[in-house]
Amino acid sequence: MKRLYVIFFLFSFLSSCFAQSLNIIPEPVAATATNGKFILQDGSNIFITSNNAELKRIVGMLQTSIHERTGINLKLRRGTPGYGIIIDLNKKSSIKPDGYELTINKNEVRLTGKNCNGIFYGIQTLKEILSKDDKVFFPGCRVADYPRYPYRGFMLDASRHFQSVHFIKRVLDVMALLKLNTFHWHLVDDEGWRIESKKYPKLNLVGSYLDSLNARERNGYYKANEIREVIQYAKKLYIKIIPEIEMPGHSRAVMESYPELLCPTDSGGKTYCAGNESDYKFIKIELAEVINIFKPEIIHVGGDERPKGVWEKCPECKAMVSKLGLANEDMLQNYFMKDICNYISSKGVKTLAWAENIKDGVPKNQIVEGWHPGESWEAARNGYYTVNADNIYVYFDYPYNSEEKKNRPDWMPVLNLEKVYSFNPTPDSLKESEKKFVIGSECALWTELVLENDVQHRIFPRILAFSEVVWSPEKNKNYENFLTRVNAIRPYLNSKGFEYENGEW
Ligand SMILES: [Zn+2]
């Protein structure tokens, strides 16, 4: 018996020596490359263990992907699994809800998940490890995997520069491949209102066309049917969309369209008047329209960087402070945001906002997005669920290196690939009881200086590092190993039409 163990040990050792290396991003919770490979050929079978329509759909996506890349047609079968790819939807398994297990040897590929989300993520792993020498194959491995955080986001600013629906879909494709699940769509800012509005047509006639040069990427808006198309597309990739409607600041596009919403003392300004009941009414009618188009689970209501000195000068805002018995204009913002958020909540939609006024309390059920260092920790300590988007780790408009920094505003720090990779949204300094409030993170691309075609260079390869921040266990992270995988996945991302930034990351 002892001899058998020795032989088994030697065999395992040799297997691991000759095993193919796996190049999976984000790095799974546990993954071991094993010897052997499963060779794919025309007519190879995919067995599904359930007639679940959604399971069939996502397995169909795998068939399509393999066919597009290799020309190989796989046959979908229901029934007793034999030699082939087995997709096992097993609701009774002990796998975590969005997790999956994958075992590959020369006879079978077995992917098991407790729900379709898990199977979907397992399929993304299969897409990444699909390999080719003289044959097309999946390398032998054992993988057990599940996400670190439920909120794994990417924010794209469509206000400063506008991106096409076609481009957004390609971004969503890559988010899905990297197991990101939340697309925060920044659709309203000073430079443009980007959502079709039937209630307030000047938001489009004026607010969507503010750029006098009439550059295509700086003007326009998404039609309601285009937005619905994007939402449906995202849903099929297990991505939810959070539209952001900025207020009370960052609203020049609204104010150019309807200047009567400004404080009477703020001609040409960019901030709602919190002393004017018409402003509250306007926002609520428009939000109802946005909710009708998006049917979102969450709306982001902005809330950051209200210019100081505007409300302080306005007689209507001052009268409102006095009428409500508030201490100052900061507390007026607190009142304003609570009123709007309560309205959104009354429609069954949750709210998310940039962290401001935490010390004064935020509306019940609001998720706090921290973008300055420490804001999310403060939110967690105060018992608010929070998304930690600390700008110094996740703002992808920041330069990659000191050379690039020369062409950027002084206040922008360098954000290289290793710095993104080092980010830990839930630091050890938080107590165990506080850590549960950090629900995840998102990387963000502000586009003041970024045209559609440059988005790829801002996000790649940094978004790869970010995917490990939100998916992989902190203890698994290894930057050198990550760099190897960044290079390995590059041809696949190139084939999806994306290029990495040139030069030093
Ligand atoms: Zn005012």
Boltz pocket constraint, residues with backbone or C-beta under 6 A from the ligand:
constraints:
  - pocket:
      binder: B
      contacts: [[A, 262], [A, 263], [A, 264], [A, 272], [A, 273], [A, 274], [A, 275], [A, 276], [A, 310], [A, 311], [A, 314], [A, 315], [A, 316], [A, 317], [A, 318]]
      max_distance: 6.0
